Protein backbone atom coordinates (compact mmCIF):
# COMPACT_ATOMS: atom_id res chain seq x y z
CA UNK A 1 0.00 0.00 0.00
CA UNK A 2 2.83 2.38 0.89
CA UNK A 3 4.39 2.34 -2.58
CA UNK A 4 1.01 2.77 -4.27
CA UNK A 5 0.14 5.83 -2.17
CA UNK A 6 3.60 7.41 -2.50
CA UNK A 7 3.58 6.88 -6.27
CA UNK A 8 0.23 8.62 -6.56
CA UNK A 9 1.23 11.46 -4.24
CA UNK A 10 4.40 12.12 -6.25
CA UNK A 11 2.22 12.73 -9.31
CA UNK A 12 0.76 15.80 -7.59
CA UNK A 13 3.27 17.00 -4.97
CA UNK A 14 6.96 17.15 -4.10
CA UNK A 15 7.57 14.41 -1.53
CA UNK A 16 10.50 14.49 0.89
CA UNK A 17 11.36 11.71 3.32
CA UNK A 18 12.06 12.94 6.83
CA UNK A 19 14.84 11.76 9.11
CA UNK A 20 13.11 9.77 11.88
CA UNK A 21 16.20 8.60 13.73
CA UNK A 22 16.46 7.14 16.37
CA UNK A 23 13.03 5.63 15.70
CA UNK A 24 13.51 4.30 12.16
CA UNK A 25 13.86 0.73 13.46
CA UNK A 26 12.59 -0.36 16.88
CA UNK A 27 12.78 -3.87 18.30
CA UNK A 28 11.06 -5.14 21.43
CA UNK A 29 9.46 -8.37 22.67
CA UNK A 30 10.07 -10.19 19.39
CA UNK A 31 8.52 -7.40 17.29
CA UNK A 32 10.32 -5.19 14.78
CA UNK A 33 8.85 -1.82 13.80
CA UNK A 34 10.10 0.18 10.82
CA UNK A 35 8.90 3.78 10.80
CA UNK A 36 9.12 6.30 7.97
CA UNK A 37 7.68 9.78 7.59
CA UNK A 38 7.22 12.03 4.55
CA UNK A 39 6.55 15.70 3.97
CA UNK A 40 3.99 16.20 1.17
CA UNK A 41 4.61 19.80 0.16
CA UNK A 42 1.32 21.57 -0.50
CA UNK A 43 -0.74 18.96 1.33
CA UNK A 44 0.69 17.75 4.64
CA UNK A 45 2.41 14.56 5.71
CA UNK A 46 2.35 10.79 5.48
CA UNK A 47 3.76 8.18 7.83
CA UNK A 48 4.29 4.45 7.46
CA UNK A 49 4.74 1.79 10.15
CA UNK A 50 5.70 -1.74 9.14
CA UNK A 51 5.72 -4.39 11.85
CA UNK A 52 6.80 -8.02 11.76
CA UNK A 53 6.81 -10.66 14.49
CA UNK A 54 6.90 -14.44 14.98
CA UNK A 55 9.60 -14.85 12.31
CA UNK A 56 7.39 -13.07 9.77
CA UNK A 57 4.25 -15.09 10.48
CA UNK A 58 2.63 -11.89 11.72
CA UNK A 59 2.96 -8.75 9.61
CA UNK A 60 1.34 -5.33 9.66
CA UNK A 61 1.57 -2.44 7.22
CA UNK A 62 0.05 0.91 8.20
CA UNK A 63 -0.02 4.37 6.69
CA UNK A 64 -1.51 7.67 7.84
CA UNK A 65 -2.15 10.72 5.67
CA UNK A 66 -2.69 13.99 7.52
CA UNK A 67 -3.51 17.02 5.40
CA UNK A 68 -2.43 20.33 6.89
CA UNK A 69 -3.13 22.69 4.00
CA UNK A 70 -6.44 21.23 2.81
CA UNK A 71 -9.58 20.57 4.85
CA UNK A 72 -9.93 16.81 4.39
CA UNK A 73 -10.13 13.99 6.97
CA UNK A 74 -7.28 11.97 8.41
CA UNK A 75 -6.88 8.91 6.17
CA UNK A 76 -5.34 5.76 7.64
CA UNK A 77 -4.88 2.30 6.17
CA UNK A 78 -3.83 -0.96 7.80
CA UNK A 79 -3.20 -4.42 6.43
CA UNK A 80 -2.61 -7.15 9.02
CA UNK A 81 -1.70 -10.75 8.30
CA UNK A 82 -1.59 -13.22 11.18
CA UNK A 83 -2.31 -16.94 11.60
CA UNK A 84 -3.54 -17.18 8.02
CA UNK A 85 -6.06 -14.37 8.56
CA UNK A 86 -5.96 -11.07 6.66
CA UNK A 87 -7.53 -7.82 7.84
CA UNK A 88 -7.77 -4.57 5.87
CA UNK A 89 -8.78 -1.20 7.30
CA UNK A 90 -9.39 1.97 5.32
CA UNK A 91 -10.45 4.57 7.87
CA UNK A 92 -11.22 8.28 7.85
CA UNK A 93 -11.36 10.46 10.97
CA UNK A 94 -12.88 13.90 11.36
CA UNK A 95 -10.21 16.49 12.13
CA UNK A 96 -11.83 18.99 9.79
CA UNK A 97 -12.47 22.68 10.38
CA UNK A 98 -15.74 22.56 8.39
CA UNK A 99 -18.15 19.72 7.55
CA UNK A 100 -17.18 17.31 4.78
CA UNK A 101 -18.93 18.22 1.54
CA UNK A 102 -21.71 15.93 0.34
CA UNK A 103 -20.07 15.14 -3.01
CA UNK A 104 -16.92 13.81 -1.36
CA UNK A 105 -18.89 11.80 1.21
CA UNK A 106 -20.93 10.21 -1.58
CA UNK A 107 -17.81 9.28 -3.54
CA UNK A 108 -16.26 7.59 -0.50
CA UNK A 109 -19.50 5.69 0.18
CA UNK A 110 -19.60 4.46 -3.41
CA UNK A 111 -16.12 3.01 -2.93
CA UNK A 112 -17.19 1.20 0.24
CA UNK A 113 -20.27 -0.21 -1.48
CA UNK A 114 -18.06 -1.89 -4.12
CA UNK A 115 -16.76 -4.24 -1.43
CA UNK A 116 -19.94 -4.71 0.59
CA UNK A 117 -19.55 -8.48 0.15
CA UNK A 118 -16.44 -8.66 2.34
CA UNK A 119 -16.84 -10.11 5.87
CA UNK A 120 -16.72 -7.16 8.29
CA UNK A 121 -13.93 -6.70 10.82
CA UNK A 122 -15.59 -6.36 14.21
CA UNK A 123 -14.09 -4.51 17.17
CA UNK A 124 -15.17 -3.44 20.62
CA UNK A 125 -16.64 0.10 20.90
CA UNK A 126 -13.97 2.83 20.91
CA UNK A 127 -14.11 6.46 21.99
CA UNK A 128 -13.34 7.62 18.44
CA UNK A 129 -16.25 5.79 16.81
CA UNK A 130 -18.15 9.09 16.78
CA UNK A 131 -15.54 10.84 14.63
CA UNK A 132 -14.84 7.92 12.29
CA UNK A 133 -16.74 8.44 9.05
CA UNK A 134 -19.30 5.80 8.10
CA UNK A 135 -17.63 5.19 4.75
CA UNK A 136 -14.60 3.71 6.51
CA UNK A 137 -14.02 0.05 5.67
CA UNK A 138 -12.94 -2.79 7.95
CA UNK A 139 -12.86 -6.32 6.55
CA UNK A 140 -11.29 -9.71 7.30
CA UNK A 141 -10.84 -12.28 4.55
CA UNK A 142 -7.99 -14.29 3.03
CA UNK A 143 -8.72 -12.74 -0.37
CA UNK A 144 -7.62 -9.34 0.93
CA UNK A 145 -3.99 -10.26 0.38
CA UNK A 146 -4.68 -9.97 -3.36
CA UNK A 147 -7.37 -7.25 -3.16
CA UNK A 148 -5.76 -4.73 -0.76
CA UNK A 149 -3.99 -2.76 -3.50
CA UNK A 150 -7.16 -2.44 -5.60
CA UNK A 151 -9.22 -1.32 -2.60
CA UNK A 152 -6.56 1.13 -1.44
CA UNK A 153 -6.27 2.59 -4.94
CA UNK A 154 -10.03 3.15 -5.08
CA UNK A 155 -10.13 4.87 -1.70
CA UNK A 156 -7.10 6.99 -2.57
CA UNK A 157 -8.79 8.09 -5.80
CA UNK A 158 -11.74 9.32 -3.74
CA UNK A 159 -9.33 11.00 -1.32
CA UNK A 160 -7.51 12.74 -4.17
CA UNK A 161 -10.83 14.01 -5.56
CA UNK A 162 -11.75 15.21 -2.06
CA UNK A 163 -8.45 17.10 -1.81
CA UNK A 164 -9.06 18.62 -5.23
CA UNK A 165 -12.34 20.21 -4.20
CA UNK A 166 -11.39 20.99 -0.58
CA UNK A 167 -10.81 24.46 0.81
CA UNK A 168 -7.31 25.63 1.69
CA UNK A 169 -6.93 26.09 5.44
CA UNK A 170 -4.56 27.53 8.02
CA UNK A 171 -2.01 24.72 8.67
CA UNK A 172 -1.68 25.71 12.34
CA UNK A 173 -5.43 25.37 12.90
CA UNK A 174 -5.50 22.00 11.12
CA UNK A 175 -2.52 20.72 13.13
CA UNK A 176 -4.29 21.74 16.33
CA UNK A 177 -7.27 19.56 15.37
CA UNK A 178 -4.96 16.64 14.61
CA UNK A 179 -3.11 17.16 17.90
CA UNK A 180 -6.44 17.01 19.78
CA UNK A 181 -7.20 13.67 18.11
CA UNK A 182 -3.76 12.29 19.00
CA UNK A 183 -4.17 13.50 22.58
CA UNK A 184 -7.44 11.58 22.66
CA UNK A 185 -5.60 8.42 21.60
CA UNK A 186 -3.21 8.81 24.52
CA UNK A 187 -5.93 9.74 26.98
CA UNK A 188 -8.63 7.25 25.98
CA UNK A 189 -6.68 4.63 24.06
CA UNK A 190 -6.10 3.27 20.58
CA UNK A 191 -4.58 -0.05 19.43
CA UNK A 192 -1.29 1.28 18.01
CA UNK A 193 -0.77 3.93 20.70
CA UNK A 194 -1.51 1.44 23.48
CA UNK A 195 1.00 -1.01 22.06
CA UNK A 196 3.76 1.60 21.72
CA UNK A 197 3.11 2.89 25.25
CA UNK A 198 3.41 -0.64 26.62
CA UNK A 199 6.59 -1.45 24.70
CA UNK A 200 8.49 1.84 24.72
CA UNK A 201 6.90 3.98 27.43
CA UNK A 202 4.61 7.02 27.41
CA UNK A 203 7.25 9.65 26.60
CA UNK A 204 8.79 7.80 23.64
CA UNK A 205 5.38 6.83 22.26
CA UNK A 206 4.19 10.45 22.40
CA UNK A 207 7.25 11.72 20.58
CA UNK A 208 6.88 9.11 17.84
CA UNK A 209 3.19 9.72 17.26
CA UNK A 210 3.14 13.50 17.64
CA UNK A 211 6.35 14.25 15.77
CA UNK A 212 6.53 11.57 13.09
CA UNK A 213 3.31 9.56 12.73
CA UNK A 214 0.83 12.47 12.73
CA UNK A 215 3.39 15.32 12.41
CA UNK A 216 1.27 17.60 14.58
CA UNK A 217 3.86 18.89 17.07
C-alpha positions in Angstrom: 0.0 0.0 0.0 2.8 2.4 0.9 4.4 2.3 -2.6 1.0 2.8 -4.3 0.1 5.8 -2.2 3.6 7.4 -2.5 3.6 6.9 -6.3 0.2 8.6 -6.6 1.2 11.5 -4.2 4.4 12.1 -6.3 2.2 12.7 -9.3 0.8 15.8 -7.6 3.3 17.0 -5.0 7.0 17.2 -4.1 7.6 14.4 -1.5 10.5 14.5 0.9 11.4 11.7 3.3 12.1 12.9 6.8 14.8 11.8 9.1 13.1 9.8 11.9 16.2 8.6 13.7 16.5 7.1 16.4 13.0 5.6 15.7 13.5 4.3 12.2 13.9 0.7 13.5 12.6 -0.4 16.9 12.8 -3.9 18.3 11.1 -5.1 21.4 9.5 -8.4 22.7 10.1 -10.2 19.4 8.5 -7.4 17.3 10.3 -5.2 14.8 8.8 -1.8 13.8 10.1 0.2 10.8 8.9 3.8 10.8 9.1 6.3 8.0 7.7 9.8 7.6 7.2 12.0 4.5 6.6 15.7 4.0 4.0 16.2 1.2 4.6 19.8 0.2 1.3 21.6 -0.5 -0.7 19.0 1.3 0.7 17.7 4.6 2.4 14.6 5.7 2.4 10.8 5.5 3.8 8.2 7.8 4.3 4.4 7.5 4.7 1.8 10.1 5.7 -1.7 9.1 5.7 -4.4 11.8 6.8 -8.0 11.8 6.8 -10.7 14.5 6.9 -14.4 15.0 9.6 -14.8 12.3 7.4 -13.1 9.8 4.3 -15.1 10.5 2.6 -11.9 11.7 3.0 -8.7 9.6 1.3 -5.3 9.7 1.6 -2.4 7.2 0.0 0.9 8.2 0.0 4.4 6.7 -1.5 7.7 7.8 -2.1 10.7 5.7 -2.7 14.0 7.5 -3.5 17.0 5.4 -2.4 20.3 6.9 -3.1 22.7 4.0 -6.4 21.2 2.8 -9.6 20.6 4.9 -9.9 16.8 4.4 -10.1 14.0 7.0 -7.3 12.0 8.4 -6.9 8.9 6.2 -5.3 5.8 7.6 -4.9 2.3 6.2 -3.8 -1.0 7.8 -3.2 -4.4 6.4 -2.6 -7.1 9.0 -1.7 -10.8 8.3 -1.6 -13.2 11.2 -2.3 -16.9 11.6 -3.5 -17.2 8.0 -6.1 -14.4 8.6 -6.0 -11.1 6.7 -7.5 -7.8 7.8 -7.8 -4.6 5.9 -8.8 -1.2 7.3 -9.4 2.0 5.3 -10.4 4.6 7.9 -11.2 8.3 7.9 -11.4 10.5 11.0 -12.9 13.9 11.4 -10.2 16.5 12.1 -11.8 19.0 9.8 -12.5 22.7 10.4 -15.7 22.6 8.4 -18.2 19.7 7.5 -17.2 17.3 4.8 -18.9 18.2 1.5 -21.7 15.9 0.3 -20.1 15.1 -3.0 -16.9 13.8 -1.4 -18.9 11.8 1.2 -20.9 10.2 -1.6 -17.8 9.3 -3.5 -16.3 7.6 -0.5 -19.5 5.7 0.2 -19.6 4.5 -3.4 -16.1 3.0 -2.9 -17.2 1.2 0.2 -20.3 -0.2 -1.5 -18.1 -1.9 -4.1 -16.8 -4.2 -1.4 -19.9 -4.7 0.6 -19.6 -8.5 0.1 -16.4 -8.7 2.3 -16.8 -10.1 5.9 -16.7 -7.2 8.3 -13.9 -6.7 10.8 -15.6 -6.4 14.2 -14.1 -4.5 17.2 -15.2 -3.4 20.6 -16.6 0.1 20.9 -14.0 2.8 20.9 -14.1 6.5 22.0 -13.3 7.6 18.4 -16.3 5.8 16.8 -18.2 9.1 16.8 -15.5 10.8 14.6 -14.8 7.9 12.3 -16.7 8.4 9.1 -19.3 5.8 8.1 -17.6 5.2 4.7 -14.6 3.7 6.5 -14.0 0.1 5.7 -12.9 -2.8 8.0 -12.9 -6.3 6.6 -11.3 -9.7 7.3 -10.8 -12.3 4.6 -8.0 -14.3 3.0 -8.7 -12.7 -0.4 -7.6 -9.3 0.9 -4.0 -10.3 0.4 -4.7 -10.0 -3.4 -7.4 -7.3 -3.2 -5.8 -4.7 -0.8 -4.0 -2.8 -3.5 -7.2 -2.4 -5.6 -9.2 -1.3 -2.6 -6.6 1.1 -1.4 -6.3 2.6 -4.9 -10.0 3.1 -5.1 -10.1 4.9 -1.7 -7.1 7.0 -2.6 -8.8 8.1 -5.8 -11.7 9.3 -3.7 -9.3 11.0 -1.3 -7.5 12.7 -4.2 -10.8 14.0 -5.6 -11.8 15.2 -2.1 -8.5 17.1 -1.8 -9.1 18.6 -5.2 -12.3 20.2 -4.2 -11.4 21.0 -0.6 -10.8 24.5 0.8 -7.3 25.6 1.7 -6.9 26.1 5.4 -4.6 27.5 8.0 -2.0 24.7 8.7 -1.7 25.7 12.3 -5.4 25.4 12.9 -5.5 22.0 11.1 -2.5 20.7 13.1 -4.3 21.7 16.3 -7.3 19.6 15.4 -5.0 16.6 14.6 -3.1 17.2 17.9 -6.4 17.0 19.8 -7.2 13.7 18.1 -3.8 12.3 19.0 -4.2 13.5 22.6 -7.4 11.6 22.7 -5.6 8.4 21.6 -3.2 8.8 24.5 -5.9 9.7 27.0 -8.6 7.3 26.0 -6.7 4.6 24.1 -6.1 3.3 20.6 -4.6 0.0 19.4 -1.3 1.3 18.0 -0.8 3.9 20.7 -1.5 1.4 23.5 1.0 -1.0 22.1 3.8 1.6 21.7 3.1 2.9 25.2 3.4 -0.6 26.6 6.6 -1.5 24.7 8.5 1.8 24.7 6.9 4.0 27.4 4.6 7.0 27.4 7.3 9.6 26.6 8.8 7.8 23.6 5.4 6.8 22.3 4.2 10.5 22.4 7.3 11.7 20.6 6.9 9.1 17.8 3.2 9.7 17.3 3.1 13.5 17.6 6.4 14.2 15.8 6.5 11.6 13.1 3.3 9.6 12.7 0.8 12.5 12.7 3.4 15.3 12.4 1.3 17.6 14.6 3.9 18.9 17.1 
